[in-house]
């Protein structure tokens, strides 16, 4: 009754695509790293636009209240 257990080598999963790889770092390839960097930059830019819009709306609201 000997069970054979398949051993999985030490590995990491890519932060972008989720593929398993054995190297160091967070990404399986330079393409994944570049793609993730672009994605994060886009999200950051959208967030900055939302915050700037919110500040402008608050300033307009305060200006209208004081008028």
C-alpha positions in Angstrom: 0.0 0.0 0.0 2.7 2.4 -1.0 1.4 5.8 -2.2 3.5 7.7 -4.6 3.4 11.4 -3.9 4.3 13.7 -6.7 6.6 16.5 -5.5 6.1 20.0 -6.8 9.3 22.0 -7.0 9.5 25.3 -5.2 8.0 28.0 -7.4 6.3 31.4 -7.4 3.3 32.7 -9.3 3.5 35.7 -11.6 1.9 38.8 -10.2 0.5 39.6 -13.6 -0.7 36.3 -15.3 -0.5 33.8 -12.4 1.7 31.4 -14.2 4.1 29.4 -12.0 7.8 30.0 -12.5 10.9 29.1 -10.6 13.0 32.2 -11.0 13.4 35.1 -8.6 11.3 38.3 -8.7 7.6 38.8 -9.0 7.0 38.3 -12.7 7.6 35.3 -15.1 8.9 37.5 -17.9 9.8 41.0 -18.9 6.6 41.3 -20.9 4.5 40.5 -17.8 6.4 43.0 -15.8 5.9 45.7 -18.4 2.2 44.9 -18.8 1.6 45.1 -15.0 3.6 48.4 -14.8 1.4 49.9 -17.5 -1.8 48.6 -15.9 -0.8 50.1 -12.5 0.2 53.4 -14.1 -3.3 53.6 -15.8 -5.1 52.8 -12.5 -3.0 55.5 -10.7 -3.8 58.1 -13.4 -7.5 57.3 -13.2 -7.4 57.7 -9.4 -5.6 61.0 -9.6 -8.3 62.3 -12.0 -11.0 61.2 -9.6 -9.4 63.0 -6.7 -8.7 66.2 -8.6 -12.4 66.2 -9.8 -13.6 65.7 -6.2 -11.5 68.6 -5.0 -12.7 70.8 -7.8 -16.4 69.9 -7.0 -15.9 70.6 -3.3 -14.3 74.0 -4.1 -17.2 74.9 -6.5 -19.7 73.9 -3.8 -18.0 76.0 -1.1 -17.8 78.9 -3.6 -21.5 78.6 -4.3 -22.4 78.5 -0.6 -20.4 81.6 0.1 -21.8 83.5 -2.8 
